[in-house]
Amino acid sequence: MNAPVSPSGLSTEPRLTSLSHGGGCGCKIAPGVLSEILKTTTAMPLPPELLVGIETADDAAVYRLNDSQALIATTDFFMPIVDDPYDFGRIAATNAISDVYAMGGTPIMALALVGMPINVLSTETIGKILAGGAAVCKAAGIPIAGGHTIDSVEPIYGLVALGLVHPDRVKRNADARAGDCLVLGKPLGVGILSAALKKEKLDAAGYARMIAVTTQLNTPGPDLAALDGVHAITDVTGFGLAGHALEMARGSGCTVELDWSRVPLIEGVRALAEQGMVTGASGRNWAAYGTQVALPEGFSSVDQALLSDPQTSGGLLVSCAPEAVDDVLAVFARHGFGGAVEMGRVVSADGMPGLLVR
């Protein structure tokens, strides 16, 4: 099928973002709603080989195959966060593969998940989305070995990503220790940029920064997992830095402290947030967990929006012993993440585990 055309002969194919009610990881069901849904699921007996399941809202499932190998299995898919179909495919694939890296693993193959409104989008556009995903998988050194397609009202693309890790090197989000330092691999602000893009307020430089962040594979994962001082890893995605830091805090029974002045932001996002370029998902995130976050006096609504801003293909959040920080930063730098910074710590919980922003 060719692109739809008007009587004048001009293409009438709509912007990809106009077809989605939410873009990227901002499509996630709000944390509070998800928690209510999961309460209705029936617990099943778990085999001892299942090293990581749903109990701590971790990034992927991990199943021990033998003494030296465990299988990582994850899936991620969403509606368009950008209008360029090739870039959409790249972002979605990078985001899906990230969960394998976040467990400390190496990806081995992927399956494509494709839902497209075939009466609205041309086969050329859909082909570009798939080509973008394939390009990222090639960069990660893995094949797309299959998948599934459906005719959908909204465009949806993502992957099932599979990987391998040594059972002793699995890095859960729940193993942070009091006394650890926190390192973040990528700057925040993808949700802000996506909101500006949808409102046609994002310039070419801002778009380039958005694509650079969201298509950078989190390849430091396996090398970080090999460091003795690294205790926990997760990636920051749809629930924002606050949401994923809280998951780490709750799973570890600790309190996470963030030094907000050191948290990296993508260039230009604060100004855009001050202009009101925030996503609805940011507010839904805060409504779900804001009561568990202690903020300093005078913390602005803009900073709150940045703290809960949904990240698509966000950075790795690493909890490590203080003496391992330099090694962690060196691994990030070796993989091209020169902007990784130490920006927090883990302390013993005084009462309920939570998040403290300083």
Helices and strands as residue ranges (DSSP letters): G 16-19, G 24-27, H 31-39, E 50-52, E 61-64, E 70-78, H 85-102, E 106-116, H 123-140, E 144-151, E 156-165, G 167-169, E 181-184, H 190-198, H 204-214, H 221-225, E 230-235, H 240-252, E 254-258, G 260-262, H 269-274, H 280-289, G 290-292, E 293-294, H 301-307, E 316-320, G 322-324, H 325-334, E 341-348, E 355-357
